[in-house]
Structure formats: structure tokens, C-alpha cells
């Protein structure tokens, strides 16, 4: 069984995060997403210090799907340079890992 990966992505607002997550779910690329509104990001952008209110999007998928998920997030995301970080989620329970694998793995061919 493939290991579970967690992707961390900042978005401008909860609505954008939900649109991205819903698309990824509809395309069977992810098992689950969590949206955490109310995050504050401090960063330098084009020589200026910025402070922005954002929503965090946490995405759970199988490691095999990560390249497709990253590609799709970059296509859907409104930012010029979106933050999309992958973390290997070691220690997931067998039941949770199997659930993620079942939802994101290859589907059997229809007769």
C-alpha cells in the first residue's frame, strides 16, 4: 500500500480553498481536504513586506497521486506563485491509509 501524503497550500480565502478541494475530490485525486480560515501570512514579495489573511488548505492523498495533485492545484490556484508543500504522513493508521488508497487508487475497469 502506498503511503499517505499531506499537502499544505495557502489560498486567498476559504471559497478559493473549497473550489480547489472540490475539484480535486471530483477528479478522485484526493481523499480529503481541510480548510482552515483565518491564517495570517507574513512574507516578502517583490521587495515589499506583506501581511495577508489567508485560508490554509490541507490535502490528504496517496503518494502516487501527489504529482497530479500538485499540477492541478497550480492550474486552479489564483496566485502567481502558490505555496504547495508535500509532507510524507508517516504513522497513519492502517485503516486510514487504506481508506486514502481506496479513494485515490486506480479504479477497476468496467466490463
Residue pairs with C-beta under 8 A, 6 or more apart in sequence:
1 97
1 98
1 101
2 62
2 63
2 64
2 101
2 105
3 62
3 63
3 88
3 89
3 90
3 92
3 97
4 60
4 61
4 62
4 63
4 88
4 89
4 92
4 96
4 97
4 100
5 60
5 61
5 62
5 63
5 65
5 66
5 86
5 87
5 88
5 89
6 58
6 59
6 60
6 86
6 87
6 88
6 89
7 57
7 58
7 59
7 61
7 66
7 69
7 70
7 73
7 84
7 85
7 86
7 87
8 56
8 57
8 58
8 59
8 83
8 84
8 85
8 86
8 87
9 17
9 20
9 56
9 57
9 58
9 59
9 73
9 77
9 82
9 83
9 84
9 85
10 39
10 41
10 54
10 55
10 56
10 57
10 79
10 82
10 83
11 17
11 20
11 54
11 55
11 56
11 57
11 77
11 79
12 52
12 54
12 55
12 78
12 79
13 37
13 54
13 55
14 35
14 37
14 55
16 55
16 77
16 78
17 33
17 35
17 55
17 56
17 57
18 35
19 76
20 33
20 57
20 73
20 76
20 77
21 30
21 33
21 35
21 57
21 59
23 72
23 76
24 30
24 33
24 59
24 61
24 69
24 72
24 73
25 33
27 72
28 103
28 104
28 107
29 61
29 65
29 68
29 69
29 72
29 104
30 59
30 60
30 61
30 65
30 69
30 103
30 104
31 60
31 61
31 62
31 99
31 100
31 103
31 104
32 59
32 60
32 100
33 57
33 58
33 59
33 60
34 56
34 57
34 58
35 55
35 56
35 57
35 58
36 55
36 56
36 57
36 58
37 55
38 53
38 55
39 53
39 54
39 55
39 56
40 51
40 52
40 53
40 54
41 50
41 51
41 52
41 53
41 54
42 49
42 50
42 51
43 49
43 50
43 52
44 50
59 69
59 73
60 89
60 100
61 69
61 100
61 104
62 100
62 101
62 104
62 105
63 88
64 104
64 105
65 104
66 86
70 84
70 86
73 82
73 84
74 82
74 84
77 84
92 100
